[in-house]
Amino acid sequence: MDYDALIIGGLRIIMKKFLTIILVFVFALAFESVTAFAAGEEDLSQFTFPKPKAPNYFVYTDGDAGEGQHDDMRMIMVADPEVTALAAEYDRDSDAFYEKYGIYSFAISMQYDVSLDDEEHWQHNEEWDKEYYNDGIGQGYPYNSIRGEMMEDFEFFWLTYYEGKDSNTFVPYQPAILTDVKKWTDWEEEIYSFDTENHNLYIRCRYYMEWEPYDAEKDEVGEKQSKFSEWSDSAIFGKNSTQITPEEPTTYEAPMISDLKIILPEEYEENCHLEYAQTTPESVWLTNVYYLMTGDGYFDGLETQISIDDGEWQTYNTADSWGDWCISNGTRGAYGDDVVIAEDSHVKLRIRFLGAHGPSEWSNVAEVNGGGTNEVRETEKKPVKEPVSMVEEEKCSLCGFCPVPLGVCILIWLVIIIAVVLIIVLIVVLAGKKKKCPACKTIYEKQDKFCPNCGRRLK
């Protein structure tokens, strides 16, 4: 019996089965990544919260015993664009939102937590993880529902509701609350204020979202689910205040745009539209904080213009750009029902801010299909601190959907694995073509009839 041939044949069978298993596994993994990505688009559990910014924007009013005024503080909530976009989608059409995500109910909010004089006495407890609202605003549980505005001011505390040391409200604040007496003609009133000279109130925030899944076929509501962001860094109110107060604006710094694309129409659309990326200077973002703090000013939105095939500039529209939405960073869609854009049109686009302090300068010009550039002009290439973070799911740069083990597309890994397997098979096959002389053990080729060393006749 030719044991060498038997062994080589066995190795070939094993290698074929190994190659088949590898191919099935790799393609299954690739398919799984595609389906998982597609499902994740309408799965709230896949939504990724960014880390919120420290709540350093608040408006504090001293209690004035002489005028009978208690302390109060308004907090300015600053939400990230992807969070406000989700909230705005729900706010615009809750029924469509429920159907799209397959849910029965939905709520999203920003929770705030406090700790007096250090960061070791946070009020957060397990009840905060169960409901987007629970009865405890005076016990250190301020919250604010998110409805789509990037920024919104709300009452954080108002010590008019405080009733002295025996009160069950504002418990976390009590060691820092001062009491003064205002004497009126016929009666006296206790006026309360926060001791900002000797105490610090640490404040942090996080996103909280909850929803109930709904099975339309069974007409059943599933168990409530929730999702949280991590806590923000702390802001400090009081003695070591980290309060940020923007300067009064006089003009607006121009926005910057890039990555202009022509998007082909869907079935229900008649015309192409545009997509581009916007970067808003920090000074403009802080201007809106100033407007909220003082009530002195506002944003109208974005003005958008395009030029087609080097024609005149004409008015176009950027979606969701009214009010303070105009300062939102990230990808934007631009539309114009009366402006015809073809797939191969040479398109230029520019935008600018409009508001109480007039228009800004125009942004840089982004181009597509014109041999131009989407890069920012040299005069505008300066470091810009992003006030709003855009957290996007990492995608493979080669195929656009698969996972990237060890930083390389799975399709590339597939090619590498196949190449290695083929090399191994080739080595085995080549080895199988050589045999040894039974007399002198010299290796000879399969087609040899006589041993090249001893001359023995070979079968």
C-alpha positions as CSV (number, residue, x, y, z in Angstrom):
1,M,0.0,0.0,0.0
2,D,1.3,3.5,-0.9
3,Y,1.1,5.2,2.6
4,D,2.6,8.4,1.3
5,A,-0.2,8.8,-1.3
6,L,-2.8,7.9,1.3
7,I,-1.5,10.6,3.7
8,I,-1.3,13.2,1.0
9,G,-4.8,12.4,-0.2
10,G,-6.1,12.8,3.4
11,L,-4.3,16.1,3.7
12,R,-6.0,17.3,0.6
13,I,-9.4,16.4,1.8
14,I,-8.8,18.1,5.2
15,M,-7.5,21.2,3.5
16,K,-10.6,21.4,1.2
17,K,-12.9,21.0,4.2
18,F,-10.9,23.6,6.1
19,L,-11.1,26.0,3.2
20,T,-14.9,25.4,2.9
21,I,-15.4,26.1,6.6
22,I,-13.4,29.2,6.6
23,L,-15.3,30.6,3.6
24,V,-18.7,29.8,5.1
25,F,-17.6,31.4,8.4
26,V,-16.3,34.6,6.8
27,F,-19.3,35.1,4.5
28,A,-21.6,34.4,7.4
29,L,-19.8,37.0,9.5
30,A,-20.0,39.5,6.6
31,F,-23.7,38.9,6.1
32,E,-24.3,39.2,9.9
33,S,-22.6,42.5,9.9
34,V,-24.8,43.8,7.0
35,T,-28.0,42.6,8.6
36,A,-27.0,44.0,12.0
37,F,-26.1,47.3,10.5
38,A,-29.4,47.5,8.7
39,A,-31.4,46.5,11.8
40,G,-29.5,49.0,13.9
41,E,-30.8,51.9,11.9
42,E,-34.3,51.4,13.4
43,D,-33.3,50.0,16.8
44,L,-33.2,52.5,19.7
45,S,-30.9,50.1,21.7
46,Q,-28.2,50.8,19.0
47,F,-28.4,54.6,19.5
48,T,-25.1,55.8,20.9
49,F,-25.1,58.7,23.3
50,P,-22.2,61.1,23.3
51,K,-20.8,62.3,26.6
52,P,-22.6,65.5,27.5
53,K,-20.8,68.8,28.0
54,A,-20.2,70.0,31.6
55,P,-23.2,72.3,32.5
56,N,-21.1,75.5,32.9
57,Y,-23.8,77.8,31.6
58,F,-26.2,79.1,34.2
59,V,-27.8,82.3,35.2
60,Y,-27.8,83.0,39.0
61,T,-29.8,85.7,40.8
62,D,-28.9,86.7,44.3
63,G,-31.6,86.8,46.9
64,D,-32.1,90.4,48.1
65,A,-33.7,90.5,51.5
66,G,-34.2,94.2,51.1
67,E,-36.5,93.5,48.2
68,G,-37.9,90.2,49.4
69,Q,-36.2,88.2,46.7
70,H,-35.0,84.6,47.1
71,D,-32.1,83.1,45.2
72,D,-32.8,81.4,42.0
73,M,-30.7,79.8,39.2
74,R,-31.6,78.9,35.6
75,M,-29.5,76.2,33.9
76,I,-28.9,76.3,30.1
77,M,-29.1,72.8,28.7
78,V,-26.7,72.2,25.8
79,A,-27.6,69.0,24.0
80,D,-25.7,67.3,21.2
81,P,-27.0,67.4,17.6
82,E,-27.7,63.7,17.3
83,V,-29.6,63.7,20.5
84,T,-31.7,66.7,19.6
85,A,-32.3,65.3,16.1
86,L,-33.8,62.1,17.6
87,A,-35.9,64.1,20.0
88,A,-37.1,66.4,17.2
89,E,-38.0,63.4,15.1
90,Y,-40.3,62.2,17.9
91,D,-41.7,65.6,18.6
92,R,-42.6,66.3,14.9
93,D,-44.6,63.1,14.4
94,S,-44.8,60.7,17.4
95,D,-47.0,58.2,15.6
96,A,-44.6,57.8,12.7
97,F,-41.7,57.6,15.2
98,Y,-43.5,54.8,17.1
99,E,-44.1,52.9,13.9
100,K,-40.5,53.4,12.6
101,Y,-38.9,52.1,15.8
102,G,-41.6,49.5,16.7
103,I,-42.3,51.1,20.1
104,Y,-45.3,52.0,22.3
105,S,-43.9,54.9,24.3
106,F,-40.7,57.1,24.3
107,A,-39.1,59.7,26.5
108,I,-35.7,61.4,26.5
109,S,-34.3,63.8,29.0
110,M,-31.2,65.3,30.6
111,Q,-30.7,64.4,34.2
112,Y,-28.8,66.6,36.6
113,D,-27.0,65.6,39.8
114,V,-25.5,67.7,42.6
115,S,-22.9,67.2,45.3
116,L,-22.2,69.9,47.9
117,D,-18.5,71.0,48.5
118,D,-16.9,68.0,46.9
119,E,-17.6,65.2,44.4
120,E,-18.4,62.5,47.0
121,H,-22.0,63.3,47.9
122,W,-23.8,62.8,44.6
123,Q,-27.6,62.3,45.0
124,H,-27.9,59.7,42.2
125,N,-29.6,56.5,43.3
126,E,-31.2,53.5,41.7
127,E,-34.5,55.3,41.3
128,W,-32.9,57.6,38.8
129,D,-32.2,54.6,36.6
130,K,-35.9,53.6,36.4
131,E,-37.9,56.7,35.4
132,Y,-37.0,59.7,33.4
133,Y,-38.8,61.7,36.1
134,N,-39.3,60.9,39.8
135,D,-40.4,63.1,42.6
136,G,-37.3,64.6,43.9
137,I,-36.4,67.9,42.2
138,G,-35.9,69.5,45.7
139,Q,-33.8,66.5,46.7
140,G,-31.2,66.9,44.0
141,Y,-33.1,65.6,41.0
142,P,-33.4,68.3,38.4
143,Y,-34.2,67.1,34.9
144,N,-35.2,68.6,31.6
145,S,-37.1,66.8,28.8
146,I,-35.5,67.2,25.4
147,R,-37.8,68.1,22.5
148,G,-35.4,69.1,19.8
149,E,-33.9,72.4,20.8
150,M,-30.1,72.3,21.0
151,M,-30.2,74.8,23.9
152,E,-32.9,75.5,26.4
153,D,-32.9,77.3,29.7
154,F,-34.9,76.0,32.7
155,E,-35.3,76.6,36.4
156,F,-32.6,74.6,38.3
157,F,-33.6,75.9,41.8
158,W,-35.7,78.6,43.2
159,L,-35.4,79.0,47.0
160,T,-38.8,80.6,47.3
161,Y,-40.0,77.0,47.8
162,Y,-37.6,76.5,50.8
163,E,-39.1,76.6,54.2
164,G,-36.2,76.6,56.6
165,K,-34.0,73.9,58.2
166,D,-36.9,71.6,58.9
167,S,-38.0,71.6,55.3
168,N,-37.9,68.4,53.2
169,T,-37.0,70.3,50.0
170,F,-33.5,71.3,48.8
171,V,-32.0,68.8,51.1
172,P,-28.6,68.5,49.4
173,Y,-28.3,72.3,49.5
174,Q,-29.4,73.0,53.1
175,P,-25.9,73.4,54.7
176,A,-25.2,76.2,52.2
177,I,-28.5,78.0,52.5
178,L,-28.5,81.3,54.4
179,T,-31.5,82.8,56.0
180,D,-32.3,86.5,56.3
181,V,-35.4,88.3,57.5
182,K,-37.3,90.9,55.6
183,K,-39.5,93.0,57.9
184,W,-42.6,94.4,56.4
185,T,-45.1,96.7,58.1
186,D,-47.3,94.1,59.5
187,W,-45.3,90.9,59.1
188,E,-41.9,89.3,58.5
189,E,-40.6,87.1,55.7
190,E,-37.6,84.8,55.7
191,I,-35.4,85.2,52.6
192,Y,-33.1,82.4,51.5
193,S,-29.9,82.5,49.5
194,F,-27.0,80.2,48.7
195,D,-23.8,80.9,50.5
196,T,-21.6,81.4,47.4
197,E,-18.7,82.8,49.4
198,N,-18.1,79.6,51.4
199,H,-19.7,76.7,49.5
200,N,-19.4,75.0,46.1
201,L,-22.2,73.1,44.4
202,Y,-20.9,70.5,41.9
203,I,-23.3,69.8,39.0
204,R,-23.1,67.0,36.5
205,C,-25.6,65.7,33.8
206,R,-26.3,62.7,31.6
207,Y,-28.7,61.7,28.9
208,Y,-31.5,59.3,29.8
209,M,-33.8,57.6,27.3
210,E,-36.6,55.0,27.9
211,W,-39.0,53.2,25.6
212,E,-41.4,50.3,25.5
213,P,-41.2,47.9,22.5
214,Y,-44.4,47.0,20.7
215,D,-45.2,43.8,18.9
216,A,-47.8,44.8,16.3
217,E,-48.6,41.2,15.3
218,K,-49.4,40.2,18.9
219,D,-50.6,43.6,19.9
220,E,-48.4,43.4,23.0
221,V,-46.3,46.0,24.8
222,G,-42.9,44.7,25.9
223,E,-41.0,45.5,29.1
224,K,-39.7,49.0,29.4
225,Q,-36.1,49.5,28.3
226,S,-33.7,52.4,29.1
227,K,-30.4,53.7,27.9
228,F,-27.9,56.2,29.5
229,S,-24.9,58.3,28.5
230,E,-22.0,58.5,30.8
231,W,-22.0,61.4,33.3
232,S,-20.5,64.7,32.1
233,D,-17.5,66.4,33.8
234,S,-18.6,68.5,36.7
235,A,-19.4,72.2,36.7
236,I,-19.1,74.2,39.9
237,F,-21.5,76.8,41.2
238,G,-20.5,78.9,44.2
239,K,-17.1,79.9,45.6
240,N,-15.0,78.3,42.8
241,S,-17.5,78.8,40.1
242,T,-16.7,77.5,36.6
243,Q,-19.6,79.6,35.1
244,I,-18.9,80.6,31.5
245,T,-20.3,83.9,30.5
246,P,-19.9,84.6,26.7
247,E,-19.0,88.1,25.6
248,E,-21.7,90.2,23.9
249,P,-21.5,89.5,20.2
250,T,-21.1,92.2,17.6
251,T,-20.8,90.0,14.5
252,Y,-20.9,86.3,13.6
253,E,-17.8,84.4,12.5
254,A,-18.5,82.6,9.2
255,P,-19.3,78.9,9.1
256,M,-17.1,76.4,7.3
257,I,-18.4,73.7,4.9
258,S,-16.9,70.6,3.2
259,D,-17.8,67.2,1.6
260,L,-20.4,68.5,-0.8
261,K,-22.3,65.7,-2.6
262,I,-25.1,65.4,-5.1
263,I,-27.8,62.9,-3.8
264,L,-29.9,61.2,-6.4
265,P,-33.7,61.4,-6.0
266,E,-35.7,58.6,-4.4
267,E,-38.8,57.2,-6.0
268,Y,-41.1,59.9,-4.6
269,E,-38.6,62.8,-5.5
270,E,-38.3,64.6,-8.8
271,N,-34.9,66.2,-8.3
272,C,-31.5,65.7,-6.9
273,H,-30.6,67.4,-3.6
274,L,-27.3,68.2,-1.9
275,E,-25.5,67.1,1.3
276,Y,-22.6,68.8,3.0
277,A,-20.8,69.0,6.3
278,Q,-20.9,72.1,8.5
279,T,-18.5,73.2,11.1
280,T,-19.6,76.1,13.4
281,P,-17.0,78.3,15.1
282,E,-17.1,78.2,18.9
283,S,-17.7,81.9,19.0
284,V,-21.0,81.5,17.2
285,W,-22.1,78.7,19.5
286,L,-21.3,80.8,22.5
287,T,-23.3,83.7,21.0
288,N,-26.4,81.5,21.3
289,V,-25.6,80.9,25.0
290,Y,-25.3,84.6,25.4
291,Y,-28.7,85.1,23.8
292,L,-30.3,82.6,26.2
293,M,-28.5,84.1,29.2
294,T,-29.5,87.7,28.5
295,G,-32.5,87.5,26.2
296,D,-30.7,90.1,24.1
297,G,-30.7,88.6,20.5
298,Y,-31.5,85.6,18.5
299,F,-30.6,83.6,15.4
300,D,-32.9,83.6,12.3
301,G,-31.2,80.6,10.6
302,L,-29.0,79.9,7.6
303,E,-29.0,81.5,4.2
304,T,-27.9,79.0,1.5
305,Q,-26.9,79.8,-2.1
306,I,-25.8,77.6,-4.9
307,S,-24.3,78.1,-8.4
308,I,-24.8,75.5,-11.2
309,D,-22.4,75.2,-14.0
310,D,-20.7,78.5,-13.1
311,G,-24.1,80.4,-13.3
312,E,-25.3,83.1,-11.0
313,W,-25.7,82.5,-7.3
314,Q,-29.3,81.6,-6.5
315,T,-31.2,80.9,-3.3
316,Y,-31.4,77.3,-2.0
317,N,-32.5,75.9,1.3
318,T,-30.8,73.9,4.0
319,A,-33.2,71.7,6.0
320,D,-33.7,72.2,9.7
321,S,-31.7,75.5,9.8
322,W,-34.1,77.9,11.4
323,G,-33.4,79.5,14.8
324,D,-30.5,78.1,16.7
325,W,-30.6,74.9,14.6
326,C,-28.4,76.9,12.2
327,I,-25.4,76.4,14.4
328,S,-25.7,72.6,14.5
329,N,-22.5,70.8,13.3
330,G,-22.4,67.8,11.1
331,T,-24.0,66.6,7.9
332,R,-26.8,68.7,6.5
333,G,-29.3,68.3,3.6
334,A,-30.0,71.1,1.2
335,Y,-33.1,71.2,-1.1
336,G,-34.6,73.3,-3.8
337,D,-37.8,72.1,-5.6
338,D,-37.4,74.8,-8.4
339,V,-33.7,74.3,-8.9
340,V,-32.8,71.4,-11.3
341,I,-29.5,69.6,-10.5
342,A,-28.3,66.7,-12.6
343,E,-25.9,64.0,-11.4
344,D,-23.1,65.5,-13.4
345,S,-23.8,69.2,-12.7
346,H,-21.0,71.4,-11.5
347,V,-22.4,72.7,-8.3
348,K,-20.9,75.3,-5.9
349,L,-22.5,76.0,-2.5
350,R,-22.0,78.6,0.3
351,I,-23.9,79.4,3.5
352,R,-24.0,82.2,6.1
353,F,-25.6,82.8,9.5
354,L,-28.5,85.3,9.9
355,G,-29.5,86.8,13.2
356,A,-30.1,89.8,15.4
357,H,-26.5,91.0,14.7
358,G,-26.9,90.8,10.9
359,P,-25.5,88.3,8.5
360,S,-22.1,86.7,8.9
361,E,-19.5,86.6,6.1
362,W,-20.2,83.8,3.5
363,S,-18.6,80.5,4.2
364,N,-15.9,79.0,2.0
365,V,-17.3,77.7,-1.3
366,A,-17.6,73.9,-1.6
367,E,-17.7,72.3,-5.1
368,V,-18.7,69.0,-6.7
369,N,-18.1,67.9,-10.3
370,G,-16.0,71.0,-11.1
371,G,-12.4,70.0,-10.5
372,G,-12.5,72.4,-7.5
373,T,-11.9,71.6,-3.9
374,N,-14.0,71.1,-0.8
375,E,-11.1,72.2,1.4
376,V,-11.3,75.3,3.6
377,R,-9.6,78.4,2.4
378,E,-6.1,78.9,3.8
379,T,-7.2,81.9,5.8
380,E,-9.8,79.8,7.5
381,K,-7.5,76.8,8.3
382,K,-7.2,77.5,12.0
383,P,-7.9,75.2,15.0
384,V,-11.5,75.2,15.9
385,K,-12.7,73.8,19.2
386,E,-15.8,71.8,18.4
387,P,-18.4,72.8,20.9
388,V,-20.7,70.0,19.8
389,S,-19.3,66.5,19.4
390,M,-20.5,64.3,16.6
391,V,-20.3,60.6,17.5
392,E,-20.8,58.4,14.5
393,E,-20.6,54.6,14.3
394,E,-17.3,53.6,12.8
395,K,-17.7,52.0,9.4
396,C,-15.3,50.1,7.2
397,S,-13.7,52.5,4.7
398,L,-13.5,49.8,2.0
399,C,-17.0,48.3,1.9
400,G,-18.9,50.6,4.2
401,F,-20.6,48.1,6.5
402,C,-18.5,45.3,7.8
403,P,-16.6,45.1,11.1
404,V,-12.9,45.8,11.0
405,P,-11.0,43.2,13.1
406,L,-7.6,44.5,13.9
407,G,-8.3,47.6,11.9
408,V,-8.6,45.8,8.5
409,C,-11.7,45.2,6.4
410,I,-13.0,41.6,6.7
411,L,-12.9,41.3,2.9
412,I,-9.2,41.8,3.0
413,W,-8.9,39.2,5.8
414,L,-10.8,36.9,3.5
415,V,-8.3,37.4,0.7
416,I,-5.4,36.8,3.1
417,I,-6.9,33.6,4.5
418,I,-7.6,32.2,1.0
419,A,-4.1,33.1,-0.1
420,V,-2.6,31.3,2.9
421,V,-4.8,28.2,2.3
422,L,-3.9,28.1,-1.4
423,I,-0.2,28.3,-0.6
424,I,-0.5,25.4,1.9
425,V,-2.5,23.3,-0.6
426,L,0.2,24.1,-3.3
427,I,3.0,22.9,-1.0
428,V,1.1,19.7,-0.2
429,V,0.4,19.0,-3.9
430,L,4.0,19.6,-4.9
431,A,5.2,17.5,-2.1
432,G,2.9,14.7,-3.3
433,K,4.6,14.6,-6.7
434,K,8.0,13.5,-5.1
435,K,8.6,9.9,-3.9
436,K,11.6,8.0,-2.4
437,C,13.5,5.1,-3.9
438,P,12.8,2.0,-1.7
439,A,16.4,1.0,-2.0
440,C,18.5,4.1,-1.4
441,K,15.7,6.6,-0.3
442,T,16.6,9.1,-2.9
443,I,13.8,11.4,-3.9
444,Y,12.6,11.0,-7.4
445,E,10.0,12.5,-9.6
446,K,6.7,10.7,-10.1
447,Q,7.3,10.2,-13.9
448,D,10.8,8.6,-13.3
449,K,11.0,4.9,-14.3
450,F,14.5,4.3,-12.8
451,C,16.1,5.7,-9.6
452,P,18.5,8.6,-10.6
453,N,20.9,7.4,-7.8
454,C,21.1,3.6,-7.8
455,G,19.4,2.8,-11.1
456,R,16.8,0.5,-9.5
457,R,13.7,0.0,-11.6
458,L,10.7,1.9,-10.2
459,K,7.1,0.9,-10.4
